[in-house]
Amino acid sequence: MNPYEEPIEEKWHDEQAGPIVRPYVMTRGRTEPVRGDFNLISLAVSVRSAGAMEVGLNPEHLAIVRLCQDPLSVAEVAAHLDLPAGTVRVLLGDLLDKGFIDVQDPQPEVDMHDLRMYEAVLNGLRAL
Amino acid sequence: MDSARSDRVKAPKKLPTAIKLLVAGGFGVGKTTLVGAVSEIRPLRTEEVLTDLSVGVDDVAGVEAKNTTTVAMDFGRISVGEEYVLYLFGTPGQERFWFMWDELAAGALGAVILADTRRLADCFPAVDYFERRKTPFVVAVNCFDGARTYDLDEVRLALGLNPAIPIVLCDARRRESGKEVLITLVQHSMERNSKRPTPA
């Protein structure tokens, strides 16, 4: 990155390589989830627990299952695990595919004419 | 995989639906402060890869015309009842990212544009953007200590705001104040989006 640093091979192991390489390994190079769209505010909740020996799940998958005992957004999962949102989407897709989580996607923009929703949000805000 | 059925930790219940609100404005105007004041959680940070849709750039067959940028966003959460959860995202303050907000603005119920009267021009890109995108927005003038108090009509004039756009004074550090701003935004969004009049 720094133009004054020599791009020598040892640089692969410095701290800059970590956050790039680790998520890539975690998703085995995948950039799209096998299932689901996973908007930044899609909510995920665990519907069954996962043991450490669960086939096909890595420690990050297990961490997400533990984290999502209560519904959390993709953005929250990413922040708690300190991972890019894109990586979390792929991991959530695996968990959805294997039946460990349920997902609720946000309403698309075209459905925003729902007066009941506005009233519920306004009442909730006033009660804060 | 042993006894998958008995692993069920809870009966499937209906998940709430998340709603996105944006907090935009110039760098250092108090976006994260506002998010933190109203959020039920400590503001969190997430990084998202945004795509520049390269509007106006000729696509060359076989050549990837998209540019991507990673931006960090601070966000907070407000649960409203059982059914809905609001997420407030502080949009990146840097002007060069404004054309990348499409992914952030998609599906948003509305936006708060925080303005600092000492640097009013900082929020021009956000005003332009949300006007063009037809995202409902309100302007909240953050009353910094020591800032000269402006008449809101002067600010409206300086920003060239349509008379229908609400503009309010706020103190981004105070929960009550932030709450009022959000209520103003949701009411404005409701008026903009609903075809029918609000039932009495």
Boltz contact constraints between the chains, C-beta under 6 A:
constraints:
  - contact:
      token1: [A, 41]
      token2: [B, 18]
      max_distance: 6.0
  - contact:
      token1: [A, 41]
      token2: [B, 20]
      max_distance: 6.0
  - contact:
      token1: [A, 41]
      token2: [B, 87]
      max_distance: 6.0
  - contact:
      token1: [A, 43]
      token2: [B, 15]
      max_distance: 6.0
  - contact:
      token1: [A, 43]
      token2: [B, 18]
      max_distance: 6.0
  - contact:
      token1: [A, 45]
      token2: [B, 15]
      max_distance: 6.0
  - contact:
      token1: [A, 47]
      token2: [B, 12]
      max_distance: 6.0
  - contact:
      token1: [A, 48]
      token2: [B, 7]
      max_distance: 6.0
  - contact:
      token1: [A, 48]
      token2: [B, 8]
      max_distance: 6.0
  - contact:
      token1: [A, 48]
      token2: [B, 9]
      max_distance: 6.0
  - contact:
      token1: [A, 49]
      token2: [B, 7]
      max_distance: 6.0
  - contact:
      token1: [A, 49]
      token2: [B, 9]
      max_distance: 6.0
  - contact:
      token1: [A, 71]
      token2: [B, 15]
      max_distance: 6.0
  - contact:
      token1: [A, 73]
      token2: [B, 18]
      max_distance: 6.0
  - contact:
      token1: [A, 75]
      token2: [B, 46]
      max_distance: 6.0
  - contact:
      token1: [A, 75]
      token2: [B, 75]
      max_distance: 6.0
  - contact:
      token1: [A, 78]
      token2: [B, 46]
      max_distance: 6.0
  - contact:
      token1: [A, 79]
      token2: [B, 44]
      max_distance: 6.0
  - contact:
      token1: [A, 79]
      token2: [B, 45]
      max_distance: 6.0
  - contact:
      token1: [A, 79]
      token2: [B, 46]
      max_distance: 6.0
  - contact:
      token1: [A, 84]
      token2: [B, 47]
      max_distance: 6.0
  - contact:
      token1: [A, 85]
      token2: [B, 46]
      max_distance: 6.0
  - contact:
      token1: [A, 85]
      token2: [B, 48]
      max_distance: 6.0
  - contact:
      token1: [A, 86]
      token2: [B, 49]
      max_distance: 6.0
  - contact:
      token1: [A, 104]
      token2: [B, 15]
      max_distance: 6.0
  - contact:
      token1: [A, 106]
      token2: [B, 18]
      max_distance: 6.0
  - contact:
      token1: [A, 106]
      token2: [B, 107]
      max_distance: 6.0
  - contact:
      token1: [A, 109]
      token2: [B, 107]
      max_distance: 6.0
  - contact:
      token1: [A, 112]
      token2: [B, 193]
      max_distance: 6.0
  - contact:
      token1: [A, 113]
      token2: [B, 193]
      max_distance: 6.0
  - contact:
      token1: [A, 113]
      token2: [B, 194]
      max_distance: 6.0
  - contact:
      token1: [A, 115]
      token2: [B, 194]
      max_distance: 6.0
  - contact:
      token1: [A, 118]
      token2: [B, 190]
      max_distance: 6.0
  - contact:
      token1: [A, 120]
      token2: [B, 81]
      max_distance: 6.0
  - contact:
      token1: [A, 120]
      token2: [B, 83]
      max_distance: 6.0
  - contact:
      token1: [A, 120]
      token2: [B, 84]
      max_distance: 6.0
  - contact:
      token1: [A, 121]
      token2: [B, 80]
      max_distance: 6.0
  - contact:
      token1: [A, 121]
      token2: [B, 84]
      max_distance: 6.0
  - contact:
      token1: [A, 121]
      token2: [B, 186]
      max_distance: 6.0
  - contact:
      token1: [A, 122]
      token2: [B, 186]
      max_distance: 6.0
  - contact:
      token1: [A, 124]
      token2: [B, 80]
      max_distance: 6.0
  - contact:
      token1: [A, 124]
      token2: [B, 81]
      max_distance: 6.0
  - contact:
      token1: [A, 125]
      token2: [B, 182]
      max_distance: 6.0
  - contact:
      token1: [A, 125]
      token2: [B, 183]
      max_distance: 6.0
  - contact:
      token1: [A, 128]
      token2: [B, 179]
      max_distance: 6.0
